Amino acid sequence: MIRHNFSYMVIFFVWLTFSGSTGLGLEPEASPIVSKDVAENIAKNIAKNIEGAQASHGGEHHEAGLLDINWGILISQTLNFFVLLFILKKFLYGPINEVLIDRKKRISDNIQSADTKLAEANDLKSQYEQKLGTITDQAYQIKQQAIGEAQLAKEEILGSAKNQAASLLEKANKEILRERQKAWVELREEVVRLSLLAAEKVIEKSLDEKTHHDLIKNMIIQLEKPQ
């Protein structure tokens, strides 16, 4: 019974040593260095060695009784176990620990790289949002400027049209006045001529120059009098 318990203890310590526990200084969260089955095989081999040693002293063991322990064999096998553990730790722990450290470093680098890329993405997003806001403001300013320029052009066109219309109206009024004056002069001359002819026919004689001028003068005065 004690022999089997000791074998189980050996199996437990071997598996605990190679399962990535703090017994070898490894991180608890690291993956096991050796599987439980492999650890059990190693422990069973050690246990067989112990059983063989105990079998060689079987007579003494049976004579002593099942509850007695051969301390010499126990200490010897325990020392053998720790020597084996030291050898495994000396030649296996270093390379495996380097692999674990390298793996941890790669994971840390990947996390740091991901954080850096995330920060860059957030910064780029902020820049795009800022540029979008700037573009929106510029578009609004351009729109307002276009509206202002269109309104100014409209006012300039209306002002120019009004000035042209006023100029044309003034020119037309002057032309009408000039034509009226011209027509008035022509009409006055025609009336004077007809009046002189009528006067000559009435008196049936030709008028001398003085009388002719007097009649013209009187006729003009009569025509220029307000009606």
PyMOL commands that place a pseudoatom at each C-alpha (Angstrom):
pseudoatom trace, name=CA, resn=MET, resi=1, chain=A, elem=C, hetatm=0, pos=[0.000, 0.000, 0.000]
pseudoatom trace, name=CA, resn=ILE, resi=2, chain=A, elem=C, hetatm=0, pos=[2.806, 2.400, 0.920]
pseudoatom trace, name=CA, resn=ARG, resi=3, chain=A, elem=C, hetatm=0, pos=[4.657, 1.447, -2.265]
pseudoatom trace, name=CA, resn=HIS, resi=4, chain=A, elem=C, hetatm=0, pos=[1.676, 2.354, -4.437]
pseudoatom trace, name=CA, resn=ASN, resi=5, chain=A, elem=C, hetatm=0, pos=[1.159, 5.624, -2.551]
pseudoatom trace, name=CA, resn=PHE, resi=6, chain=A, elem=C, hetatm=0, pos=[4.801, 6.486, -3.083]
pseudoatom trace, name=CA, resn=SER, resi=7, chain=A, elem=C, hetatm=0, pos=[4.433, 5.726, -6.808]
pseudoatom trace, name=CA, resn=TYR, resi=8, chain=A, elem=C, hetatm=0, pos=[1.450, 8.043, -7.005]
pseudoatom trace, name=CA, resn=MET, resi=9, chain=A, elem=C, hetatm=0, pos=[3.429, 10.757, -5.218]
pseudoatom trace, name=CA, resn=VAL, resi=10, chain=A, elem=C, hetatm=0, pos=[6.258, 10.355, -7.729]
pseudoatom trace, name=CA, resn=ILE, resi=11, chain=A, elem=C, hetatm=0, pos=[3.769, 10.573, -10.627]
pseudoatom trace, name=CA, resn=PHE, resi=12, chain=A, elem=C, hetatm=0, pos=[2.241, 13.717, -9.127]
pseudoatom trace, name=CA, resn=PHE, resi=13, chain=A, elem=C, hetatm=0, pos=[5.591, 15.475, -8.582]
pseudoatom trace, name=CA, resn=VAL, resi=14, chain=A, elem=C, hetatm=0, pos=[6.861, 14.608, -12.068]
pseudoatom trace, name=CA, resn=TRP, resi=15, chain=A, elem=C, hetatm=0, pos=[3.688, 15.823, -13.738]
pseudoatom trace, name=CA, resn=LEU, resi=16, chain=A, elem=C, hetatm=0, pos=[3.634, 18.967, -11.543]
pseudoatom trace, name=CA, resn=THR, resi=17, chain=A, elem=C, hetatm=0, pos=[7.249, 19.705, -12.464]
pseudoatom trace, name=CA, resn=PHE, resi=18, chain=A, elem=C, hetatm=0, pos=[6.752, 19.425, -16.228]
pseudoatom trace, name=CA, resn=SER, resi=19, chain=A, elem=C, hetatm=0, pos=[3.243, 20.907, -16.426]
pseudoatom trace, name=CA, resn=GLY, resi=20, chain=A, elem=C, hetatm=0, pos=[4.462, 24.513, -16.475]
pseudoatom trace, name=CA, resn=SER, resi=21, chain=A, elem=C, hetatm=0, pos=[3.945, 25.117, -12.718]
pseudoatom trace, name=CA, resn=THR, resi=22, chain=A, elem=C, hetatm=0, pos=[5.948, 27.465, -10.603]
pseudoatom trace, name=CA, resn=GLY, resi=23, chain=A, elem=C, hetatm=0, pos=[8.072, 24.574, -9.383]
pseudoatom trace, name=CA, resn=LEU, resi=24, chain=A, elem=C, hetatm=0, pos=[10.475, 25.166, -12.302]
pseudoatom trace, name=CA, resn=GLY, resi=25, chain=A, elem=C, hetatm=0, pos=[10.022, 28.896, -12.297]
pseudoatom trace, name=CA, resn=LEU, resi=26, chain=A, elem=C, hetatm=0, pos=[7.634, 28.873, -15.281]
pseudoatom trace, name=CA, resn=GLU, resi=27, chain=A, elem=C, hetatm=0, pos=[4.574, 31.015, -15.557]
pseudoatom trace, name=CA, resn=PRO, resi=28, chain=A, elem=C, hetatm=0, pos=[1.351, 29.323, -14.351]
pseudoatom trace, name=CA, resn=GLU, resi=29, chain=A, elem=C, hetatm=0, pos=[-0.540, 30.339, -17.471]
pseudoatom trace, name=CA, resn=ALA, resi=30, chain=A, elem=C, hetatm=0, pos=[2.011, 28.768, -19.878]
pseudoatom trace, name=CA, resn=SER, resi=31, chain=A, elem=C, hetatm=0, pos=[1.096, 25.563, -21.719]
pseudoatom trace, name=CA, resn=PRO, resi=32, chain=A, elem=C, hetatm=0, pos=[2.388, 22.321, -20.070]
pseudoatom trace, name=CA, resn=ILE, resi=33, chain=A, elem=C, hetatm=0, pos=[5.915, 21.431, -21.132]
pseudoatom trace, name=CA, resn=VAL, resi=34, chain=A, elem=C, hetatm=0, pos=[5.234, 17.684, -20.969]
pseudoatom trace, name=CA, resn=SER, resi=35, chain=A, elem=C, hetatm=0, pos=[1.812, 16.076, -21.116]
pseudoatom trace, name=CA, resn=LYS, resi=36, chain=A, elem=C, hetatm=0, pos=[0.403, 14.223, -18.172]
pseudoatom trace, name=CA, resn=ASP, resi=37, chain=A, elem=C, hetatm=0, pos=[0.760, 10.872, -19.937]
pseudoatom trace, name=CA, resn=VAL, resi=38, chain=A, elem=C, hetatm=0, pos=[4.480, 11.431, -20.532]
pseudoatom trace, name=CA, resn=ALA, resi=39, chain=A, elem=C, hetatm=0, pos=[4.946, 12.476, -16.904]
pseudoatom trace, name=CA, resn=GLU, resi=40, chain=A, elem=C, hetatm=0, pos=[3.139, 9.348, -15.764]
pseudoatom trace, name=CA, resn=ASN, resi=41, chain=A, elem=C, hetatm=0, pos=[5.424, 7.202, -17.918]
pseudoatom trace, name=CA, resn=ILE, resi=42, chain=A, elem=C, hetatm=0, pos=[8.516, 8.834, -16.410]
pseudoatom trace, name=CA, resn=ALA, resi=43, chain=A, elem=C, hetatm=0, pos=[7.117, 8.384, -12.904]
pseudoatom trace, name=CA, resn=LYS, resi=44, chain=A, elem=C, hetatm=0, pos=[6.190, 4.765, -13.583]
pseudoatom trace, name=CA, resn=ASN, resi=45, chain=A, elem=C, hetatm=0, pos=[9.741, 4.037, -14.726]
pseudoatom trace, name=CA, resn=ILE, resi=46, chain=A, elem=C, hetatm=0, pos=[11.068, 5.551, -11.526]
pseudoatom trace, name=CA, resn=ALA, resi=47, chain=A, elem=C, hetatm=0, pos=[8.495, 3.582, -9.538]
pseudoatom trace, name=CA, resn=LYS, resi=48, chain=A, elem=C, hetatm=0, pos=[9.535, 0.354, -11.270]
pseudoatom trace, name=CA, resn=ASN, resi=49, chain=A, elem=C, hetatm=0, pos=[13.122, 1.035, -10.253]
pseudoatom trace, name=CA, resn=ILE, resi=50, chain=A, elem=C, hetatm=0, pos=[11.945, 1.499, -6.707]
pseudoatom trace, name=CA, resn=GLU, resi=51, chain=A, elem=C, hetatm=0, pos=[9.840, -1.671, -6.864]
pseudoatom trace, name=CA, resn=GLY, resi=52, chain=A, elem=C, hetatm=0, pos=[12.821, -3.604, -8.269]
pseudoatom trace, name=CA, resn=ALA, resi=53, chain=A, elem=C, hetatm=0, pos=[14.986, -2.439, -5.432]
pseudoatom trace, name=CA, resn=GLN, resi=54, chain=A, elem=C, hetatm=0, pos=[12.294, -3.366, -2.961]
pseudoatom trace, name=CA, resn=ALA, resi=55, chain=A, elem=C, hetatm=0, pos=[11.853, -6.809, -4.606]
pseudoatom trace, name=CA, resn=SER, resi=56, chain=A, elem=C, hetatm=0, pos=[15.565, -7.516, -4.141]
pseudoatom trace, name=CA, resn=HIS, resi=57, chain=A, elem=C, hetatm=0, pos=[15.031, -7.038, -0.445]
pseudoatom trace, name=CA, resn=GLY, resi=58, chain=A, elem=C, hetatm=0, pos=[11.717, -8.872, -0.476]
pseudoatom trace, name=CA, resn=GLY, resi=59, chain=A, elem=C, hetatm=0, pos=[12.649, -11.269, 2.237]
pseudoatom trace, name=CA, resn=GLU, resi=60, chain=A, elem=C, hetatm=0, pos=[13.603, -8.524, 4.586]
pseudoatom trace, name=CA, resn=HIS, resi=61, chain=A, elem=C, hetatm=0, pos=[10.456, -6.631, 3.652]
pseudoatom trace, name=CA, resn=HIS, resi=62, chain=A, elem=C, hetatm=0, pos=[8.141, -9.540, 4.400]
pseudoatom trace, name=CA, resn=GLU, resi=63, chain=A, elem=C, hetatm=0, pos=[9.965, -10.242, 7.590]
pseudoatom trace, name=CA, resn=ALA, resi=64, chain=A, elem=C, hetatm=0, pos=[9.686, -6.673, 8.686]
pseudoatom trace, name=CA, resn=GLY, resi=65, chain=A, elem=C, hetatm=0, pos=[5.998, -6.441, 7.831]
pseudoatom trace, name=CA, resn=LEU, resi=66, chain=A, elem=C, hetatm=0, pos=[3.893, -4.478, 5.362]
pseudoatom trace, name=CA, resn=LEU, resi=67, chain=A, elem=C, hetatm=0, pos=[3.818, -1.349, 7.497]
pseudoatom trace, name=CA, resn=ASP, resi=68, chain=A, elem=C, hetatm=0, pos=[7.612, -1.026, 7.816]
pseudoatom trace, name=CA, resn=ILE, resi=69, chain=A, elem=C, hetatm=0, pos=[9.541, 1.349, 5.442]
pseudoatom trace, name=CA, resn=ASN, resi=70, chain=A, elem=C, hetatm=0, pos=[13.078, 0.767, 4.227]
pseudoatom trace, name=CA, resn=TRP, resi=71, chain=A, elem=C, hetatm=0, pos=[14.389, 4.254, 4.764]
pseudoatom trace, name=CA, resn=GLY, resi=72, chain=A, elem=C, hetatm=0, pos=[17.660, 3.575, 2.996]
pseudoatom trace, name=CA, resn=ILE, resi=73, chain=A, elem=C, hetatm=0, pos=[15.909, 2.620, -0.225]
pseudoatom trace, name=CA, resn=LEU, resi=74, chain=A, elem=C, hetatm=0, pos=[13.444, 5.490, 0.137]
pseudoatom trace, name=CA, resn=ILE, resi=75, chain=A, elem=C, hetatm=0, pos=[16.200, 8.048, 0.599]
pseudoatom trace, name=CA, resn=SER, resi=76, chain=A, elem=C, hetatm=0, pos=[18.250, 6.545, -2.230]
pseudoatom trace, name=CA, resn=GLN, resi=77, chain=A, elem=C, hetatm=0, pos=[15.358, 6.621, -4.677]
pseudoatom trace, name=CA, resn=THR, resi=78, chain=A, elem=C, hetatm=0, pos=[14.376, 10.093, -3.558]
pseudoatom trace, name=CA, resn=LEU, resi=79, chain=A, elem=C, hetatm=0, pos=[17.907, 11.284, -4.254]
pseudoatom trace, name=CA, resn=ASN, resi=80, chain=A, elem=C, hetatm=0, pos=[17.788, 9.547, -7.635]
pseudoatom trace, name=CA, resn=PHE, resi=81, chain=A, elem=C, hetatm=0, pos=[14.521, 11.327, -8.381]
pseudoatom trace, name=CA, resn=PHE, resi=82, chain=A, elem=C, hetatm=0, pos=[15.893, 14.753, -7.538]
pseudoatom trace, name=CA, resn=VAL, resi=83, chain=A, elem=C, hetatm=0, pos=[19.082, 14.032, -9.518]
pseudoatom trace, name=CA, resn=LEU, resi=84, chain=A, elem=C, hetatm=0, pos=[16.923, 13.116, -12.498]
pseudoatom trace, name=CA, resn=LEU, resi=85, chain=A, elem=C, hetatm=0, pos=[14.822, 16.209, -11.895]
pseudoatom trace, name=CA, resn=PHE, resi=86, chain=A, elem=C, hetatm=0, pos=[17.980, 18.359, -11.781]
pseudoatom trace, name=CA, resn=ILE, resi=87, chain=A, elem=C, hetatm=0, pos=[19.255, 16.847, -15.052]
pseudoatom trace, name=CA, resn=LEU, resi=88, chain=A, elem=C, hetatm=0, pos=[15.917, 17.427, -16.777]
pseudoatom trace, name=CA, resn=LYS, resi=89, chain=A, elem=C, hetatm=0, pos=[15.778, 20.961, -15.464]
pseudoatom trace, name=CA, resn=LYS, resi=90, chain=A, elem=C, hetatm=0, pos=[19.384, 21.626, -16.470]
pseudoatom trace, name=CA, resn=PHE, resi=91, chain=A, elem=C, hetatm=0, pos=[19.137, 20.407, -20.055]
pseudoatom trace, name=CA, resn=LEU, resi=92, chain=A, elem=C, hetatm=0, pos=[15.430, 20.848, -20.890]
pseudoatom trace, name=CA, resn=TYR, resi=93, chain=A, elem=C, hetatm=0, pos=[14.315, 23.869, -18.932]
pseudoatom trace, name=CA, resn=GLY, resi=94, chain=A, elem=C, hetatm=0, pos=[16.701, 26.318, -20.658]
pseudoatom trace, name=CA, resn=PRO, resi=95, chain=A, elem=C, hetatm=0, pos=[15.633, 25.667, -24.287]
pseudoatom trace, name=CA, resn=ILE, resi=96, chain=A, elem=C, hetatm=0, pos=[11.990, 25.281, -23.355]
pseudoatom trace, name=CA, resn=ASN, resi=97, chain=A, elem=C, hetatm=0, pos=[12.090, 28.435, -21.266]
pseudoatom trace, name=CA, resn=GLU, resi=98, chain=A, elem=C, hetatm=0, pos=[13.647, 30.303, -24.197]
pseudoatom trace, name=CA, resn=VAL, resi=99, chain=A, elem=C, hetatm=0, pos=[10.831, 29.069, -26.436]
pseudoatom trace, name=CA, resn=LEU, resi=100, chain=A, elem=C, hetatm=0, pos=[8.262, 30.239, -23.905]
pseudoatom trace, name=CA, resn=ILE, resi=101, chain=A, elem=C, hetatm=0, pos=[9.990, 33.600, -23.480]
pseudoatom trace, name=CA, resn=ASP, resi=102, chain=A, elem=C, hetatm=0, pos=[10.147, 34.037, -27.249]
pseudoatom trace, name=CA, resn=ARG, resi=103, chain=A, elem=C, hetatm=0, pos=[6.498, 33.089, -27.525]
pseudoatom trace, name=CA, resn=LYS, resi=104, chain=A, elem=C, hetatm=0, pos=[5.577, 35.538, -24.786]
pseudoatom trace, name=CA, resn=LYS, resi=105, chain=A, elem=C, hetatm=0, pos=[7.620, 38.257, -26.497]
pseudoatom trace, name=CA, resn=ARG, resi=106, chain=A, elem=C, hetatm=0, pos=[5.892, 37.606, -29.835]
pseudoatom trace, name=CA, resn=ILE, resi=107, chain=A, elem=C, hetatm=0, pos=[2.497, 37.772, -28.173]
pseudoatom trace, name=CA, resn=SER, resi=108, chain=A, elem=C, hetatm=0, pos=[3.470, 41.004, -26.404]
pseudoatom trace, name=CA, resn=ASP, resi=109, chain=A, elem=C, hetatm=0, pos=[4.800, 42.466, -29.664]
pseudoatom trace, name=CA, resn=ASN, resi=110, chain=A, elem=C, hetatm=0, pos=[1.607, 41.475, -31.478]
pseudoatom trace, name=CA, resn=ILE, resi=111, chain=A, elem=C, hetatm=0, pos=[-0.522, 43.106, -28.790]
pseudoatom trace, name=CA, resn=GLN, resi=112, chain=A, elem=C, hetatm=0, pos=[1.627, 46.250, -28.882]
pseudoatom trace, name=CA, resn=SER, resi=113, chain=A, elem=C, hetatm=0, pos=[1.467, 46.311, -32.691]
pseudoatom trace, name=CA, resn=ALA, resi=114, chain=A, elem=C, hetatm=0, pos=[-2.310, 45.888, -32.575]
pseudoatom trace, name=CA, resn=ASP, resi=115, chain=A, elem=C, hetatm=0, pos=[-2.602, 48.728, -30.042]
pseudoatom trace, name=CA, resn=THR, resi=116, chain=A, elem=C, hetatm=0, pos=[-0.393, 50.927, -32.229]
pseudoatom trace, name=CA, resn=LYS, resi=117, chain=A, elem=C, hetatm=0, pos=[-2.428, 50.175, -35.339]
pseudoatom trace, name=CA, resn=LEU, resi=118, chain=A, elem=C, hetatm=0, pos=[-5.650, 50.804, -33.430]
pseudoatom trace, name=CA, resn=ALA, resi=119, chain=A, elem=C, hetatm=0, pos=[-4.329, 54.166, -32.236]
pseudoatom trace, name=CA, resn=GLU, resi=120, chain=A, elem=C, hetatm=0, pos=[-3.257, 55.026, -35.794]
pseudoatom trace, name=CA, resn=ALA, resi=121, chain=A, elem=C, hetatm=0, pos=[-6.689, 54.022, -37.100]
pseudoatom trace, name=CA, resn=ASN, resi=122, chain=A, elem=C, hetatm=0, pos=[-8.415, 56.197, -34.486]
pseudoatom trace, name=CA, resn=ASP, resi=123, chain=A, elem=C, hetatm=0, pos=[-6.108, 59.102, -35.338]
pseudoatom trace, name=CA, resn=LEU, resi=124, chain=A, elem=C, hetatm=0, pos=[-6.783, 58.629, -39.047]
pseudoatom trace, name=CA, resn=LYS, resi=125, chain=A, elem=C, hetatm=0, pos=[-10.512, 58.517, -38.351]
pseudoatom trace, name=CA, resn=SER, resi=126, chain=A, elem=C, hetatm=0, pos=[-10.273, 61.783, -36.393]
pseudoatom trace, name=CA, resn=GLN, resi=127, chain=A, elem=C, hetatm=0, pos=[-8.333, 63.389, -39.257]
pseudoatom trace, name=CA, resn=TYR, resi=128, chain=A, elem=C, hetatm=0, pos=[-10.942, 62.259, -41.796]
pseudoatom trace, name=CA, resn=GLU, resi=129, chain=A, elem=C, hetatm=0, pos=[-13.764, 63.571, -39.611]
pseudoatom trace, name=CA, resn=GLN, resi=130, chain=A, elem=C, hetatm=0, pos=[-11.932, 66.890, -39.214]
pseudoatom trace, name=CA, resn=LYS, resi=131, chain=A, elem=C, hetatm=0, pos=[-11.316, 67.120, -42.974]
pseudoatom trace, name=CA, resn=LEU, resi=132, chain=A, elem=C, hetatm=0, pos=[-14.964, 66.264, -43.645]
pseudoatom trace, name=CA, resn=GLY, resi=133, chain=A, elem=C, hetatm=0, pos=[-16.053, 69.054, -41.310]
pseudoatom trace, name=CA, resn=THR, resi=134, chain=A, elem=C, hetatm=0, pos=[-13.645, 71.454, -43.026]
pseudoatom trace, name=CA, resn=ILE, resi=135, chain=A, elem=C, hetatm=0, pos=[-14.939, 70.434, -46.467]
pseudoatom trace, name=CA, resn=THR, resi=136, chain=A, elem=C, hetatm=0, pos=[-18.526, 70.963, -45.292]
pseudoatom trace, name=CA, resn=ASP, resi=137, chain=A, elem=C, hetatm=0, pos=[-17.667, 74.436, -43.992]
pseudoatom trace, name=CA, resn=GLN, resi=138, chain=A, elem=C, hetatm=0, pos=[-15.839, 75.294, -47.221]
pseudoatom trace, name=CA, resn=ALA, resi=139, chain=A, elem=C, hetatm=0, pos=[-18.778, 74.080, -49.305]
pseudoatom trace, name=CA, resn=TYR, resi=140, chain=A, elem=C, hetatm=0, pos=[-21.145, 76.248, -47.251]
pseudoatom trace, name=CA, resn=GLN, resi=141, chain=A, elem=C, hetatm=0, pos=[-18.856, 79.261, -47.620]
pseudoatom trace, name=CA, resn=ILE, resi=142, chain=A, elem=C, hetatm=0, pos=[-18.559, 78.691, -51.381]
pseudoatom trace, name=CA, resn=LYS, resi=143, chain=A, elem=C, hetatm=0, pos=[-22.339, 78.421, -51.638]
pseudoatom trace, name=CA, resn=GLN, resi=144, chain=A, elem=C, hetatm=0, pos=[-22.863, 81.631, -49.673]
pseudoatom trace, name=CA, resn=GLN, resi=145, chain=A, elem=C, hetatm=0, pos=[-20.205, 83.397, -51.754]
pseudoatom trace, name=CA, resn=ALA, resi=146, chain=A, elem=C, hetatm=0, pos=[-21.877, 82.246, -54.978]
pseudoatom trace, name=CA, resn=ILE, resi=147, chain=A, elem=C, hetatm=0, pos=[-25.248, 83.483, -53.717]
pseudoatom trace, name=CA, resn=GLY, resi=148, chain=A, elem=C, hetatm=0, pos=[-23.722, 86.852, -52.802]
pseudoatom trace, name=CA, resn=GLU, resi=149, chain=A, elem=C, hetatm=0, pos=[-21.980, 87.182, -56.164]
pseudoatom trace, name=CA, resn=ALA, resi=150, chain=A, elem=C, hetatm=0, pos=[-25.183, 86.245, -58.001]
pseudoatom trace, name=CA, resn=GLN, resi=151, chain=A, elem=C, hetatm=0, pos=[-27.140, 88.836, -56.030]
pseudoatom trace, name=CA, resn=LEU, resi=152, chain=A, elem=C, hetatm=0, pos=[-24.492, 91.463, -56.754]
pseudoatom trace, name=CA, resn=ALA, resi=153, chain=A, elem=C, hetatm=0, pos=[-24.499, 90.587, -60.461]
pseudoatom trace, name=CA, resn=LYS, resi=154, chain=A, elem=C, hetatm=0, pos=[-28.289, 90.789, -60.460]
pseudoatom trace, name=CA, resn=GLU, resi=155, chain=A, elem=C, hetatm=0, pos=[-28.203, 94.231, -58.877]
pseudoatom trace, name=CA, resn=GLU, resi=156, chain=A, elem=C, hetatm=0, pos=[-25.544, 95.377, -61.338]
pseudoatom trace, name=CA, resn=ILE, resi=157, chain=A, elem=C, hetatm=0, pos=[-27.581, 94.104, -64.299]
pseudoatom trace, name=CA, resn=LEU, resi=158, chain=A, elem=C, hetatm=0, pos=[-30.753, 95.752, -63.004]
pseudoatom trace, name=CA, resn=GLY, resi=159, chain=A, elem=C, hetatm=0, pos=[-28.881, 98.996, -62.345]
pseudoatom trace, name=CA, resn=SER, resi=160, chain=A, elem=C, hetatm=0, pos=[-27.337, 98.947, -65.812]
pseudoatom trace, name=CA, resn=ALA, resi=161, chain=A, elem=C, hetatm=0, pos=[-30.717, 98.188, -67.377]
pseudoatom trace, name=CA, resn=LYS, resi=162, chain=A, elem=C, hetatm=0, pos=[-32.320, 101.050, -65.470]
pseudoatom trace, name=CA, resn=ASN, resi=163, chain=A, elem=C, hetatm=0, pos=[-29.563, 103.419, -66.539]
pseudoatom trace, name=CA, resn=GLN, resi=164, chain=A, elem=C, hetatm=0, pos=[-29.876, 102.326, -70.154]
pseudoatom trace, name=CA, resn=ALA, resi=165, chain=A, elem=C, hetatm=0, pos=[-33.651, 102.686, -70.018]
pseudoatom trace, name=CA, resn=ALA, resi=166, chain=A, elem=C, hetatm=0, pos=[-33.372, 106.159, -68.504]
pseudoatom trace, name=CA, resn=SER, resi=167, chain=A, elem=C, hetatm=0, pos=[-30.801, 107.129, -71.128]
pseudoatom trace, name=CA, resn=LEU, resi=168, chain=A, elem=C, hetatm=0, pos=[-32.995, 105.823, -73.935]
pseudoatom trace, name=CA, resn=LEU, resi=169, chain=A, elem=C, hetatm=0, pos=[-36.024, 107.591, -72.483]
pseudoatom trace, name=CA, resn=GLU, resi=170, chain=A, elem=C, hetatm=0, pos=[-34.136, 110.861, -72.194]
pseudoatom trace, name=CA, resn=LYS, resi=171, chain=A, elem=C, hetatm=0, pos=[-32.839, 110.481, -75.719]
pseudoatom trace, name=CA, resn=ALA, resi=172, chain=A, elem=C, hetatm=0, pos=[-36.345, 109.727, -76.988]
pseudoatom trace, name=CA, resn=ASN, resi=173, chain=A, elem=C, hetatm=0, pos=[-37.767, 112.743, -75.171]
pseudoatom trace, name=CA, resn=LYS, resi=174, chain=A, elem=C, hetatm=0, pos=[-35.109, 114.974, -76.678]
pseudoatom trace, name=CA, resn=GLU, resi=175, chain=A, elem=C, hetatm=0, pos=[-35.778, 113.529, -80.118]
pseudoatom trace, name=CA, resn=ILE, resi=176, chain=A, elem=C, hetatm=0, pos=[-39.509, 114.066, -79.690]
pseudoatom trace, name=CA, resn=LEU, resi=177, chain=A, elem=C, hetatm=0, pos=[-38.961, 117.637, -78.551]
pseudoatom trace, name=CA, resn=ARG, resi=178, chain=A, elem=C, hetatm=0, pos=[-36.657, 118.301, -81.462]
pseudoatom trace, name=CA, resn=GLU, resi=179, chain=A, elem=C, hetatm=0, pos=[-39.158, 116.846, -83.916]
pseudoatom trace, name=CA, resn=ARG, resi=180, chain=A, elem=C, hetatm=0, pos=[-41.938, 118.885, -82.349]
pseudoatom trace, name=CA, resn=GLN, resi=181, chain=A, elem=C, hetatm=0, pos=[-39.918, 122.051, -82.656]
pseudoatom trace, name=CA, resn=LYS, resi=182, chain=A, elem=C, hetatm=0, pos=[-39.028, 121.213, -86.227]
pseudoatom trace, name=CA, resn=ALA, resi=183, chain=A, elem=C, hetatm=0, pos=[-42.636, 120.463, -87.068]
pseudoatom trace, name=CA, resn=TRP, resi=184, chain=A, elem=C, hetatm=0, pos=[-43.727, 123.651, -85.339]
pseudoatom trace, name=CA, resn=VAL, resi=185, chain=A, elem=C, hetatm=0, pos=[-41.300, 125.735, -87.373]
pseudoatom trace, name=CA, resn=GLU, resi=186, chain=A, elem=C, hetatm=0, pos=[-42.378, 124.091, -90.603]
pseudoatom trace, name=CA, resn=LEU, resi=187, chain=A, elem=C, hetatm=0, pos=[-46.021, 124.518, -89.699]
pseudoatom trace, name=CA, resn=ARG, resi=188, chain=A, elem=C, hetatm=0, pos=[-45.502, 128.160, -88.811]
pseudoatom trace, name=CA, resn=GLU, resi=189, chain=A, elem=C, hetatm=0, pos=[-43.714, 128.852, -92.069]
pseudoatom trace, name=CA, resn=GLU, resi=190, chain=A, elem=C, hetatm=0, pos=[-46.440, 127.106, -94.009]
pseudoatom trace, name=CA, resn=VAL, resi=191, chain=A, elem=C, hetatm=0, pos=[-49.155, 129.099, -92.218]
pseudoatom trace, name=CA, resn=VAL, resi=192, chain=A, elem=C, hetatm=0, pos=[-47.337, 132.338, -92.904]
pseudoatom trace, name=CA, resn=ARG, resi=193, chain=A, elem=C, hetatm=0, pos=[-46.947, 131.469, -96.552]
pseudoatom trace, name=CA, resn=LEU, resi=194, chain=A, elem=C, hetatm=0, pos=[-50.581, 130.542, -96.900]
pseudoatom trace, name=CA, resn=SER, resi=195, chain=A, elem=C, hetatm=0, pos=[-51.658, 133.655, -95.034]
pseudoatom trace, name=CA, resn=LEU, resi=196, chain=A, elem=C, hetatm=0, pos=[-49.613, 135.872, -97.319]
pseudoatom trace, name=CA, resn=LEU, resi=197, chain=A, elem=C, hetatm=0, pos=[-51.078, 134.232, -100.371]
pseudoatom trace, name=CA, resn=ALA, resi=198, chain=A, elem=C, hetatm=0, pos=[-54.548, 134.703, -98.992]
pseudoatom trace, name=CA, resn=ALA, resi=199, chain=A, elem=C, hetatm=0, pos=[-53.871, 138.321, -98.189]
pseudoatom trace, name=CA, resn=GLU, resi=200, chain=A, elem=C, hetatm=0, pos=[-52.545, 139.002, -101.662]
pseudoatom trace, name=CA, resn=LYS, resi=201, chain=A, elem=C, hetatm=0, pos=[-55.629, 137.466, -103.180]
pseudoatom trace, name=CA, resn=VAL, resi=202, chain=A, elem=C, hetatm=0, pos=[-57.873, 139.505, -100.949]
pseudoatom trace, name=CA, resn=ILE, resi=203, chain=A, elem=C, hetatm=0, pos=[-56.311, 142.819, -101.838]
pseudoatom trace, name=CA, resn=GLU, resi=204, chain=A, elem=C, hetatm=0, pos=[-55.450, 141.551, -105.317]
pseudoatom trace, name=CA, resn=LYS, resi=205, chain=A, elem=C, hetatm=0, pos=[-52.088, 143.132, -105.424]
pseudoatom trace, name=CA, resn=SER, resi=206, chain=A, elem=C, hetatm=0, pos=[-48.595, 142.262, -104.623]
pseudoatom trace, name=CA, resn=LEU, resi=207, chain=A, elem=C, hetatm=0, pos=[-47.311, 143.344, -101.282]
pseudoatom trace, name=CA, resn=ASP, resi=208, chain=A, elem=C, hetatm=0, pos=[-44.169, 145.318, -101.055]
pseudoatom trace, name=CA, resn=GLU, resi=209, chain=A, elem=C, hetatm=0, pos=[-41.297, 144.118, -98.953]
pseudoatom trace, name=CA, resn=LYS, resi=210, chain=A, elem=C, hetatm=0, pos=[-42.123, 146.199, -95.903]
pseudoatom trace, name=CA, resn=THR, resi=211, chain=A, elem=C, hetatm=0, pos=[-45.751, 145.201, -95.889]
pseudoatom trace, name=CA, resn=HIS, resi=212, chain=A, elem=C, hetatm=0, pos=[-44.710, 141.604, -96.439]
pseudoatom trace, name=CA, resn=HIS, resi=213, chain=A, elem=C, hetatm=0, pos=[-42.441, 141.656, -93.356]
pseudoatom trace, name=CA, resn=ASP, resi=214, chain=A, elem=C, hetatm=0, pos=[-45.068, 143.345, -91.254]
pseudoatom trace, name=CA, resn=LEU, resi=215, chain=A, elem=C, hetatm=0, pos=[-47.638, 140.714, -92.108]
pseudoatom trace, name=CA, resn=ILE, resi=216, chain=A, elem=C, hetatm=0, pos=[-45.194, 137.909, -91.341]
pseudoatom trace, name=CA, resn=LYS, resi=217, chain=A, elem=C, hetatm=0, pos=[-44.297, 139.497, -88.016]
pseudoatom trace, name=CA, resn=ASN, resi=218, chain=A, elem=C, hetatm=0, pos=[-47.926, 139.952, -87.030]
pseudoatom trace, name=CA, resn=MET, resi=219, chain=A, elem=C, hetatm=0, pos=[-48.756, 136.386, -88.062]
pseudoatom trace, name=CA, resn=ILE, resi=220, chain=A, elem=C, hetatm=0, pos=[-45.898, 134.993, -85.971]
pseudoatom trace, name=CA, resn=ILE, resi=221, chain=A, elem=C, hetatm=0, pos=[-47.020, 136.990, -82.979]
pseudoatom trace, name=CA, resn=GLN, resi=222, chain=A, elem=C, hetatm=0, pos=[-50.546, 135.674, -83.349]
pseudoatom trace, name=CA, resn=LEU, resi=223, chain=A, elem=C, hetatm=0, pos=[-49.326, 132.094, -83.668]
pseudoatom trace, name=CA, resn=GLU, resi=224, chain=A, elem=C, hetatm=0, pos=[-47.087, 132.334, -80.592]
pseudoatom trace, name=CA, resn=LYS, resi=225, chain=A, elem=C, hetatm=0, pos=[-49.851, 133.722, -78.386]
pseudoatom trace, name=CA, resn=PRO, resi=226, chain=A, elem=C, hetatm=0, pos=[-51.258, 131.136, -75.993]
pseudoatom trace, name=CA, resn=GLN, resi=227, chain=A, elem=C, hetatm=0, pos=[-54.695, 129.922, -76.960]
for i in range(1, 227): cmd.bond("trace and resi %d" % i, "trace and resi %d" % (i + 1))
show_as sticks, trace
zoom trace
